[in-house]
């Protein structure tokens, strides 16, 4: 007997299903790590990876929303660190609410990016979600304790404000949004 699909059911791409499965595995791994005895030598030997999550928010002109932190010279996309025991989507929603006062801006996963750097920076996994369109900047309530300002920036000007790594991730997110795919980057290179 075959599977019946409602004509109104949304068709999901393989990359969306993979992203959902990856998120489920991330939740499971966090649950195991939180419940396990952290004094177990096996877990103490495992490599640590930083994890962060951000959103791609654009206006109808295609300009990208960037925020200016008060703790480093480069601008960032809205988002931040995934805390221990927190999943990337929840971290992104929390950070966007804290930084911009915007709720429910975390759409589908656009980019999963892994980077390897020498210590002390080390490896990182970054999740870039679709934050949709925002044409009314008066809806933003800026978090003054960490941010100086925000602005919508044309793609051609983005390079001079953000790190090369973030520019690569945001360009990939724009491509992923347009194509309906989820892209994977390893050290800035797309995995096809």
C-alpha positions as CSV (number, residue, x, y, z in Angstrom):
1,X,0.0,0.0,0.0
2,X,1.4,3.4,-1.0
3,X,1.6,6.6,1.1
4,X,-1.3,8.9,0.5
5,X,-0.4,12.6,0.2
6,X,-2.9,15.4,0.4
7,X,-2.9,17.6,-2.6
8,X,-2.6,20.6,-0.3
9,X,0.4,19.1,1.6
10,X,3.6,21.1,1.1
11,X,6.3,19.4,-0.9
12,X,9.5,19.3,1.0
13,X,12.9,19.2,-0.6
14,X,15.5,16.6,0.3
15,X,17.7,19.4,1.8
16,X,14.8,20.6,4.0
17,X,14.3,17.0,5.3
18,X,18.1,16.7,5.8
19,X,18.2,20.0,7.7
20,X,15.3,18.8,9.9
21,X,17.0,15.5,10.6
22,X,20.3,17.3,11.5
23,X,18.4,19.5,13.9
24,X,16.9,16.4,15.5
25,X,20.3,14.8,15.9
26,X,21.6,18.0,17.4
27,X,18.8,17.9,20.0
28,X,19.5,14.3,20.8
29,X,23.2,14.9,21.2
30,X,22.6,17.8,23.5
31,X,20.2,15.7,25.6
32,X,22.8,12.9,25.8
33,X,25.6,15.2,26.8
34,X,23.5,17.0,29.4
35,X,22.4,13.7,31.0
36,X,25.7,11.8,30.7
37,X,28.2,11.8,33.5
38,X,30.5,14.6,32.3
39,X,33.4,13.1,34.3
40,X,33.5,10.2,31.9
41,X,37.0,10.3,30.2
42,X,35.4,9.5,26.8
43,X,33.4,12.7,26.8
44,X,36.2,14.7,28.3
45,X,38.4,13.8,25.3
46,X,35.8,14.9,22.7
47,X,36.6,18.1,20.7
48,X,34.7,21.2,21.6
49,X,33.1,23.2,18.9
50,X,31.6,26.7,19.1
51,X,28.2,27.0,17.7
52,X,26.2,30.1,16.6
53,X,23.0,30.9,14.9
54,X,21.9,34.0,12.9
55,X,19.2,35.3,10.6
56,X,19.2,36.7,7.1
57,X,16.8,39.7,7.2
58,X,16.5,41.8,4.1
59,X,14.3,44.6,3.0
60,X,12.4,44.6,-0.3
61,X,15.4,46.3,-2.1
62,X,17.5,43.2,-1.2
63,X,19.7,45.0,1.3
64,X,20.9,42.9,4.3
65,X,20.2,43.9,7.9
66,X,23.5,44.2,9.9
67,X,24.1,45.1,13.5
68,X,27.1,47.0,14.9
69,X,28.4,45.4,18.1
70,X,30.1,47.5,20.8
71,X,32.6,44.7,21.6
72,X,34.4,44.2,18.2
73,X,35.1,46.2,15.0
74,X,33.2,44.1,12.5
75,X,29.5,44.2,11.9
76,X,27.4,41.1,12.3
77,X,24.1,39.6,11.2
78,X,21.5,39.4,14.0
79,X,22.1,36.3,16.1
80,X,24.6,34.9,18.5
81,X,26.1,32.0,20.5
82,X,24.2,28.7,21.0
83,X,24.3,28.1,24.7
84,X,24.9,24.7,26.3
85,X,21.7,22.7,26.2
86,X,20.1,25.1,23.7
87,X,19.3,24.1,20.1
88,X,20.3,26.5,17.3
89,X,16.8,27.6,16.3
90,X,15.9,28.5,19.9
91,X,19.2,30.3,20.3
92,X,18.5,32.3,17.1
93,X,15.0,33.3,18.2
94,X,16.3,34.3,21.7
95,X,19.2,36.4,20.2
96,X,17.0,38.2,17.7
97,X,14.5,39.0,20.4
98,X,17.3,40.3,22.7
99,X,19.1,42.2,20.0
100,X,16.3,43.6,17.9
101,X,13.1,43.1,19.9
102,X,11.7,41.0,17.0
103,X,9.8,37.8,17.7
104,X,9.3,34.8,15.4
105,X,11.8,35.8,12.8
106,X,13.5,32.4,12.5
107,X,12.3,30.7,9.3
108,X,13.8,27.7,7.6
109,X,17.5,26.8,7.7
110,X,19.4,28.3,4.8
111,X,23.0,27.5,5.5
112,X,24.9,25.1,7.7
113,X,28.6,26.2,7.9
114,X,31.5,24.4,9.5
115,X,34.9,26.2,9.9
116,X,38.2,24.9,11.2
117,X,40.7,27.3,12.8
118,X,43.8,26.7,14.9
119,X,43.3,27.0,18.6
120,X,42.3,28.9,20.6
121,X,39.5,29.7,18.1
122,X,39.0,26.1,17.0
123,X,36.2,24.6,15.1
124,X,32.8,26.2,14.7
125,X,29.4,25.3,13.4
126,X,27.1,28.2,12.3
127,X,23.4,28.0,11.4
128,X,22.0,30.7,9.2
129,X,18.2,31.0,9.1
130,X,15.8,32.9,7.0
131,X,14.5,36.0,8.9
132,X,12.3,37.2,6.0
133,X,11.7,40.7,4.8
134,X,11.5,43.8,7.0
135,X,10.7,47.1,5.4
136,X,9.8,49.0,8.6
137,X,13.0,49.6,10.6
138,X,10.9,51.3,13.3
139,X,9.8,47.8,14.4
140,X,13.4,47.3,15.7
141,X,14.2,48.0,19.4
142,X,18.0,47.9,19.5
143,X,19.7,46.2,22.5
144,X,21.9,49.1,23.7
145,X,24.0,46.9,26.1
146,X,25.7,45.1,23.1
147,X,24.8,47.0,20.0
148,X,25.6,50.5,18.8
149,X,23.5,50.6,15.7
150,X,21.9,48.7,12.8
151,X,21.4,49.3,9.1
152,X,20.3,47.8,5.9
153,X,23.3,47.4,3.6
154,X,23.5,46.8,-0.2
155,X,25.3,43.5,-1.0
156,X,28.2,45.3,-2.7
157,X,28.9,47.3,0.5
158,X,28.5,44.3,2.9
159,X,32.2,43.2,2.3
160,X,33.7,46.3,3.9
161,X,31.7,45.9,7.2
162,X,31.7,42.2,7.9
163,X,34.3,39.4,8.0
164,X,35.0,37.5,4.8
165,X,33.6,34.4,6.5
166,X,30.3,36.1,7.3
167,X,30.0,37.7,3.9
168,X,30.4,34.2,2.3
169,X,27.8,32.8,4.6
170,X,25.3,35.6,3.9
171,X,25.8,35.4,0.1
172,X,25.2,31.6,0.4
173,X,22.0,32.3,2.5
174,X,20.8,34.7,-0.2
175,X,21.3,31.9,-2.9
176,X,19.7,29.3,-0.7
177,X,16.6,31.6,-0.1
178,X,16.3,32.2,-3.8
179,X,16.6,28.5,-4.8
180,X,14.6,27.0,-1.9
181,X,17.7,24.8,-0.9
182,X,19.7,24.5,2.2
183,X,23.4,24.9,1.6
184,X,26.3,23.4,3.4
185,X,29.6,25.2,3.6
186,X,32.9,23.8,4.8
187,X,35.6,26.4,5.4
188,X,33.7,28.8,3.1
189,X,33.3,26.3,0.2
190,X,29.9,25.0,-0.8
191,X,29.4,21.3,-0.7
192,X,27.4,20.3,-3.8
